[in-house]
Amino acid sequence: MGSTFGEYFKVTTYGESHGLSVGVIVDGCPPGMQLTEAHIQPQLTRRRPGQSAITTPRDEKDRVEIQSGTENGITLGTPIGLRIMNENQRPKDYGNSTMDMYPRPGHADLTYLLKYGVKASSGGGRSSARETIGRVAAGCIAEKYLEDAFGVEIVAFTSSIGNEYLFPPTPTYPTASTNPEFLSLIDTISRTDVDNHLPVRCPDAEVSKRMEALVAKYRDAQDSIGGTVTCVIRHCPVGLGEPCFDKLEASLAHAMLSIPATKAFEIGSGFGGCQVPGSIHNDAFIKAPPIPPGPNGEAKAKNKPRLTTKTNNSGGIQGGISNGAHIYFTVGFKSPSTIGQPQQTATYGEEDGVLEAKGRHDPCVVPRAIPIVEAMAALVIQDALLAQLARQAARAALPQLKMTLAPRETELGRNPGEGEVNGS
């Protein structure tokens, strides 16, 4: 319980921070899709520790091994098992008298102990961000299907660290959704663009340098700092999301807030949209322009709607259902809990004391969270897509059924033929 995500595309992760391995079981992957370790490894490499001077120095290669569910590089439709060995685990970093005595402030040490009556002795166990390796691996499988079948593109990037913002709010643009530069960026940004701005992954050279300096400042002070990640999903199929409790934005929020260290989620105009009147915030409908083809002339999206919105304050979701416009949202990550500074706190034995935590930890998790956010977005869209494909298959089995508006009541009674529109 608590380690499984999804209904149609079911993902179960396993492993502790300093155990022998971490991994995931993926159940519900469609059969007949090409899949090898080479399709998964790039995202795990983007997530891995030790990437730069502003990330944890833990030296893990995070090499993925497919254990089941494929044959000759083709998915079988059976559960896919993925394993990643922990090659550089050092539980001894936590096995000193000081760390054993104190629950770390801001961390899950105490709550895990209170819940289970026992906890992992090192590294936070399941509450460690190392658990997210399985999510990223599973997300690669979901994303492979989404891209192959529907041309879906998912790209995340660093949008703030501390008080350094890529798109700071201004009186003219109180929210990013009203800023033409932001809207232009999410139209075209790629993962290559993002990774061209390592180590921070903020797609602006000047802002990225300021962010890197800010993280280094807190690292050198044995402290930490938080920030935000913005993600865009392009060419998402329309009709995804389940009224009323499983709206697509609710599923995305659930997924994002399940990532370690997350504390905030906003979609579309977010909190800034609360300051804008409806006459400005409403997204008027217009005829959808043609989608430019890909580099080889192929269609990028395979189910383009006839209508789109002139603006996109709703973030591509209306009534909890995807409308075909870009879905974009922002996730807030708090400052990492484990820091080297002395902290006045209390022991498990309820005595006052000072904790100076040891171990290898990120001063800011945001740059390494990019592929995790992308993975969780892919898992949500894949699960919602399989639900919608099942619905469409059931609907297609009925004879002579067209897309219609609901029949209206009239003074003469029901008029079942009124309101028919073209569709598929």
C-alpha positions as CSV (number, residue, x, y, z in Angstrom):
1,M,0.0,0.0,0.0
2,G,1.2,3.5,-0.8
3,S,3.9,2.4,-3.3
4,T,1.5,1.8,-6.3
5,F,0.4,4.5,-8.7
6,G,-2.2,4.3,-11.5
7,E,-5.2,2.1,-12.4
8,Y,-4.7,1.1,-16.1
9,F,-1.0,1.7,-16.2
10,K,0.0,0.4,-12.8
11,V,3.4,1.3,-11.3
12,T,4.8,-0.1,-8.1
13,T,8.2,1.0,-6.9
14,Y,10.4,-0.7,-4.3
15,G,13.7,-0.2,-2.5
16,E,15.4,2.0,0.2
17,S,18.0,4.6,-0.1
18,H,20.9,2.5,1.1
19,G,19.6,-1.0,0.2
20,L,21.0,-3.3,-2.4
21,S,18.8,-2.0,-5.2
22,V,15.8,0.1,-6.2
23,G,13.3,-0.6,-8.9
24,V,9.8,-0.8,-10.3
25,I,7.2,-3.2,-11.6
26,V,5.1,-1.8,-14.5
27,D,1.8,-3.5,-15.3
28,G,-0.4,-2.5,-18.2
29,C,2.1,-1.6,-20.8
30,P,0.6,-2.3,-24.2
31,P,2.3,-5.2,-26.1
32,G,4.3,-4.8,-29.3
33,M,6.2,-1.6,-28.4
34,Q,10.0,-1.4,-28.9
35,L,11.7,-1.1,-25.5
36,T,15.3,-1.6,-24.4
37,E,17.4,-0.2,-21.6
38,A,18.6,2.5,-24.1
39,H,15.1,4.0,-24.1
40,I,15.2,4.4,-20.3
41,Q,18.8,5.2,-19.4
42,P,19.0,8.8,-20.6
43,Q,16.3,10.0,-18.2
44,L,17.9,8.1,-15.3
45,T,21.2,9.7,-16.2
46,R,19.6,13.1,-16.0
47,R,18.3,12.3,-12.5
48,R,21.4,10.6,-11.1
49,P,23.4,12.2,-8.3
50,G,26.9,13.6,-8.8
51,Q,26.1,15.6,-11.9
52,S,27.8,18.8,-10.7
53,A,29.3,20.8,-7.8
54,I,25.8,21.9,-6.7
55,T,24.3,18.3,-6.4
56,T,25.0,15.5,-3.9
57,P,28.5,13.9,-4.5
58,R,27.0,10.4,-4.1
59,D,28.5,8.4,-7.1
60,E,25.8,6.3,-8.5
61,K,25.6,5.4,-12.2
62,D,22.0,4.3,-11.9
63,R,22.2,1.6,-14.6
64,V,18.9,0.1,-15.4
65,E,18.3,-3.6,-16.1
66,I,15.1,-4.9,-17.7
67,Q,14.3,-8.1,-15.8
68,S,11.0,-9.1,-17.4
69,G,8.1,-8.1,-19.7
70,T,10.1,-7.8,-23.0
71,E,11.6,-10.2,-25.5
72,N,14.0,-9.2,-28.3
73,G,13.4,-5.6,-27.4
74,I,9.6,-5.8,-27.7
75,T,7.1,-5.5,-24.9
76,L,5.0,-8.6,-24.3
77,G,2.1,-7.0,-22.5
78,T,3.1,-8.7,-19.3
79,P,4.5,-7.0,-16.2
80,I,7.8,-5.2,-16.8
81,G,10.4,-5.5,-14.0
82,L,13.2,-2.9,-13.8
83,R,16.1,-3.0,-11.4
84,I,18.8,-0.4,-10.6
85,M,21.6,-1.5,-8.2
86,N,22.8,0.8,-5.5
87,E,26.5,0.8,-6.2
88,N,27.6,3.5,-3.8
89,Q,25.4,3.1,-0.7
90,R,27.1,4.2,2.5
91,P,24.8,3.5,5.5
92,K,27.7,4.0,7.8
93,D,27.3,7.8,7.2
94,Y,24.1,7.5,9.3
95,G,25.4,5.0,11.8
96,N,27.0,7.4,14.3
97,S,25.6,8.2,17.7
98,T,24.4,11.7,16.9
99,M,22.4,10.8,13.8
100,D,20.9,7.7,15.6
101,M,19.7,9.9,18.4
102,Y,17.9,12.6,16.5
103,P,15.0,12.7,14.0
104,R,16.2,15.2,11.3
105,P,14.2,18.5,11.4
106,G,11.9,18.7,8.3
107,H,12.5,15.1,7.3
108,A,10.3,12.0,7.6
109,D,12.4,10.1,10.3
110,L,9.9,10.7,13.1
111,T,6.7,10.3,11.1
112,Y,7.8,7.0,9.6
113,L,8.7,5.7,13.1
114,L,5.4,6.8,14.5
115,K,3.5,5.2,11.6
116,Y,5.3,1.9,11.4
117,G,7.0,1.5,14.8
118,V,10.2,0.9,12.9
119,K,12.2,2.8,10.2
120,A,15.1,2.4,7.9
121,S,18.3,3.1,9.8
122,S,19.9,5.2,7.1
123,G,19.2,7.7,4.4
124,G,15.5,8.1,5.0
125,G,14.6,4.7,3.5
126,R,11.5,5.0,1.3
127,S,11.2,8.7,2.0
128,S,14.5,9.3,0.3
129,A,14.4,10.8,-3.2
130,R,16.3,7.7,-4.3
131,E,12.9,6.0,-4.5
132,T,12.1,8.2,-7.5
133,I,14.5,6.2,-9.7
134,G,11.7,3.7,-10.2
135,R,9.2,6.4,-11.1
136,V,11.6,7.8,-13.7
137,A,12.2,4.4,-15.3
138,A,8.4,3.7,-15.4
139,G,7.8,7.2,-16.8
140,C,10.1,6.4,-19.7
141,I,8.0,3.5,-20.7
142,A,4.8,5.5,-20.5
143,E,6.4,8.4,-22.5
144,K,7.7,6.0,-25.1
145,Y,4.1,4.9,-25.8
146,L,2.7,8.4,-25.7
147,E,5.3,9.7,-28.1
148,D,5.1,6.8,-30.5
149,A,1.3,6.6,-30.6
150,F,0.2,10.2,-30.2
151,G,3.2,12.5,-30.6
152,V,3.1,13.7,-27.0
153,E,6.0,15.9,-25.9
154,I,6.8,16.5,-22.2
155,V,9.4,19.0,-21.1
156,A,10.2,20.4,-17.7
157,F,12.6,23.2,-16.6
158,T,13.7,25.1,-13.6
159,S,11.6,28.2,-13.3
160,S,12.9,29.5,-9.9
161,I,15.4,28.9,-7.2
162,G,15.0,30.9,-4.0
163,N,14.2,34.5,-5.0
164,E,15.6,34.1,-8.6
165,Y,12.8,33.7,-11.1
166,L,12.8,32.9,-14.8
167,F,9.6,34.9,-15.2
168,P,9.1,37.1,-12.1
169,P,5.6,38.4,-11.7
170,T,5.1,42.1,-12.7
171,P,2.2,44.5,-12.8
172,T,1.9,43.9,-16.5
173,Y,2.2,40.1,-16.3
174,P,1.0,39.0,-12.8
175,T,1.2,35.4,-13.9
176,A,3.3,33.5,-16.4
177,S,0.3,32.6,-18.4
178,T,-0.1,36.2,-19.4
179,N,3.5,36.6,-20.4
180,P,4.1,36.3,-24.2
181,E,7.7,35.2,-23.6
182,F,6.6,32.3,-21.4
183,L,3.9,31.2,-23.8
184,S,6.5,31.3,-26.6
185,L,9.0,29.3,-24.6
186,I,6.6,26.4,-23.8
187,D,5.7,26.3,-27.5
188,T,9.1,25.2,-28.5
189,I,11.4,24.3,-25.6
190,S,13.0,20.9,-25.8
191,R,15.0,18.8,-23.3
192,T,18.1,19.6,-25.3
193,D,17.5,23.3,-24.7
194,V,17.0,22.6,-21.0
195,D,20.2,20.5,-20.7
196,N,22.2,23.2,-22.6
197,H,21.8,25.2,-19.4
198,L,23.4,22.7,-16.9
199,P,23.8,22.5,-14.0
200,V,20.6,24.4,-13.1
201,R,18.5,23.6,-16.2
202,C,17.0,27.0,-16.3
203,P,16.6,27.9,-20.1
204,D,18.1,31.4,-19.7
205,A,21.9,31.8,-19.5
206,E,22.0,34.9,-17.3
207,V,19.2,33.7,-14.9
208,S,20.8,30.3,-14.7
209,K,24.2,31.7,-13.6
210,R,22.5,33.7,-10.8
211,M,20.6,30.5,-9.7
212,E,23.8,28.5,-9.7
213,A,25.6,31.1,-7.6
214,L,22.6,31.1,-5.2
215,V,22.7,27.3,-4.7
216,A,26.5,27.5,-4.3
217,K,26.1,30.1,-1.6
218,Y,23.8,27.9,0.5
219,R,25.9,24.8,-0.2
220,D,29.0,26.6,1.2
221,A,27.0,27.7,4.2
222,Q,26.0,24.0,4.9
223,D,22.5,25.1,4.2
224,S,19.9,24.4,1.4
225,I,17.4,26.2,-0.8
226,G,14.2,25.4,-2.7
227,G,12.6,26.4,-6.0
228,T,10.1,25.5,-8.7
229,V,9.9,23.3,-11.8
230,T,7.6,24.2,-14.6
231,C,6.4,21.4,-17.0
232,V,4.6,21.6,-20.4
233,I,2.8,18.7,-22.1
234,R,2.3,19.3,-25.8
235,H,0.0,17.4,-28.2
236,C,-1.9,15.7,-25.3
237,P,-4.9,13.8,-26.6
238,V,-8.2,15.5,-26.0
239,G,-10.8,14.0,-23.6
240,L,-8.5,12.8,-20.9
241,G,-9.6,13.1,-17.3
242,E,-12.5,11.7,-15.3
243,P,-15.2,13.8,-13.7
244,C,-15.6,14.6,-10.9
245,F,-13.0,13.4,-8.4
246,D,-10.3,12.2,-10.9
247,K,-10.1,15.4,-13.0
248,L,-6.9,15.5,-15.0
249,E,-5.4,18.4,-13.0
250,A,-6.3,16.6,-9.8
251,S,-4.4,13.6,-11.0
252,L,-1.5,15.7,-11.9
253,A,-1.5,17.4,-8.5
254,H,-1.7,14.0,-6.8
255,A,1.3,12.8,-8.8
256,M,3.4,15.9,-8.4
257,L,2.8,16.3,-4.7
258,S,3.8,12.6,-4.2
259,I,7.4,13.5,-5.2
260,P,9.6,14.0,-2.2
261,A,10.2,17.6,-1.0
262,T,7.2,19.0,-2.9
263,K,5.0,21.6,-1.2
264,A,3.1,23.4,-3.9
265,F,1.3,22.8,-7.2
266,E,-0.4,25.3,-9.6
267,I,-1.8,24.7,-13.1
268,G,-2.4,27.2,-15.9
269,S,-2.7,30.8,-14.5
270,G,-2.5,29.3,-11.0
271,F,-2.7,31.8,-8.1
272,G,-2.1,34.7,-10.4
273,G,-5.4,33.9,-12.1
274,C,-7.2,34.7,-8.9
275,Q,-6.3,38.3,-9.4
276,V,-7.8,38.5,-13.0
277,P,-11.4,39.1,-13.8
278,G,-13.3,36.5,-15.8
279,S,-13.6,38.9,-18.8
280,I,-9.8,38.7,-19.1
281,H,-9.2,35.2,-17.7
282,N,-11.8,33.3,-19.9
283,D,-10.2,31.4,-22.8
284,A,-12.2,32.2,-26.0
285,F,-12.5,29.4,-28.6
286,I,-11.1,29.8,-32.1
287,K,-10.5,27.5,-35.0
288,A,-7.4,25.4,-34.4
289,P,-4.5,26.3,-36.7
290,P,-2.6,23.5,-38.4
291,I,0.1,21.9,-36.4
292,P,3.5,22.2,-38.2
293,P,5.0,18.8,-39.2
294,G,8.0,17.2,-37.4
295,P,11.5,17.3,-38.8
296,N,10.8,14.3,-41.2
297,G,7.4,15.6,-42.3
298,E,5.5,13.4,-39.9
299,A,2.4,14.7,-38.0
300,K,3.3,15.7,-34.5
301,A,-0.2,15.2,-33.1
302,K,-2.6,12.5,-34.2
303,N,-5.9,13.7,-32.8
304,K,-5.9,17.5,-33.3
305,P,-9.2,19.1,-32.2
306,R,-11.1,21.4,-34.5
307,L,-11.3,24.1,-31.9
308,T,-8.7,25.5,-29.6
309,T,-8.5,28.5,-27.2
310,K,-7.2,31.9,-28.1
311,T,-5.5,32.2,-24.7
312,N,-4.6,29.3,-22.4
313,N,-5.2,30.5,-18.8
314,S,-6.8,27.2,-18.0
315,G,-3.6,25.3,-18.8
316,G,-5.0,22.9,-21.4
317,I,-7.7,21.5,-19.0
318,Q,-11.3,22.5,-18.7
319,G,-13.8,20.8,-16.5
320,G,-11.1,18.4,-15.5
321,I,-10.7,17.2,-19.2
322,S,-7.9,17.9,-21.6
323,N,-8.9,20.2,-24.5
324,G,-5.9,19.7,-26.8
325,A,-4.0,22.9,-25.8
326,H,-0.7,22.8,-24.0
327,I,-1.0,21.5,-20.5
328,Y,1.4,23.4,-18.2
329,F,1.9,23.5,-14.5
330,T,4.5,24.4,-11.8
331,V,5.6,22.3,-8.9
332,G,7.2,23.8,-5.7
333,F,10.1,22.0,-4.0
334,K,11.1,23.0,-0.5
335,S,14.6,23.4,0.7
336,P,16.2,19.9,1.4
337,S,15.9,18.9,5.1
338,T,19.3,17.4,5.7
339,I,21.8,20.2,6.2
340,G,25.2,20.3,7.8
341,Q,24.5,23.3,10.0
342,P,24.1,22.7,13.8
343,Q,20.3,22.7,14.5
344,Q,18.8,23.1,17.9
345,T,16.2,20.3,18.1
346,A,15.1,17.3,20.3
347,T,16.2,13.6,20.4
348,Y,13.9,10.6,20.1
349,G,14.2,10.5,23.9
350,E,12.6,14.0,24.2
351,E,15.8,15.7,25.3
352,D,17.0,19.0,23.9
353,G,20.2,18.9,21.9
354,V,22.1,19.9,18.7
355,L,22.1,17.9,15.5
356,E,24.9,18.3,12.9
357,A,23.7,15.9,10.2
358,K,26.2,13.9,8.1
359,G,25.9,12.2,4.7
360,R,25.8,13.4,1.1
361,H,22.8,15.6,0.2
362,D,21.7,18.1,-2.4
363,P,21.8,21.7,-1.4
364,C,18.9,22.1,-3.9
365,V,16.8,19.3,-5.4
366,V,15.3,21.3,-8.3
367,P,17.8,20.6,-11.1
368,R,17.6,16.8,-10.5
369,A,13.8,16.9,-10.1
370,I,13.3,17.8,-13.8
371,P,13.1,14.2,-15.1
372,I,11.1,13.2,-12.1
373,V,8.4,15.7,-12.9
374,E,8.4,14.7,-16.5
375,A,8.1,11.0,-15.5
376,M,5.1,11.6,-13.2
377,A,3.4,13.7,-15.9
378,A,3.9,10.8,-18.4
379,L,2.4,8.3,-15.9
380,V,-0.7,10.5,-15.4
381,I,-1.3,11.0,-19.1
382,Q,-0.7,7.4,-19.9
383,D,-3.1,6.1,-17.3
384,A,-5.8,8.6,-18.3
385,L,-5.2,7.8,-22.0
386,L,-5.7,4.0,-21.5
387,A,-8.9,4.8,-19.6
388,Q,-10.1,6.9,-22.5
389,L,-9.1,4.4,-25.1
390,A,-11.1,1.7,-23.3
391,R,-14.1,4.1,-23.3
392,Q,-13.7,4.8,-27.0
393,A,-13.4,1.1,-27.9
394,A,-16.6,0.4,-26.0
395,R,-18.4,3.3,-27.7
396,A,-17.1,2.3,-31.1
397,A,-18.8,-1.1,-30.7
398,L,-22.2,0.6,-30.8
399,P,-23.8,1.0,-34.2
400,Q,-24.2,4.3,-35.9
401,L,-23.2,6.4,-33.0
402,K,-22.0,9.9,-33.7
403,M,-20.8,12.7,-31.4
404,T,-23.9,14.6,-30.3
405,L,-24.9,17.2,-27.9
406,A,-27.2,16.1,-25.2
407,P,-30.9,16.2,-26.3
408,R,-32.8,19.2,-25.0
409,E,-36.2,19.4,-23.4
410,T,-38.6,21.5,-25.5
411,E,-42.2,22.7,-24.9
412,L,-43.3,19.8,-27.1
413,G,-41.1,17.3,-25.2
414,R,-37.8,15.7,-25.9
415,N,-36.1,16.4,-29.3
416,P,-33.5,13.7,-29.6
417,G,-32.2,14.7,-33.0
418,E,-31.4,18.3,-32.2
419,G,-27.9,19.6,-31.7
420,E,-25.9,17.0,-33.7
421,V,-22.4,18.0,-34.5
422,N,-19.7,16.4,-36.6
423,G,-17.0,14.6,-34.8
424,S,-15.2,11.3,-34.4
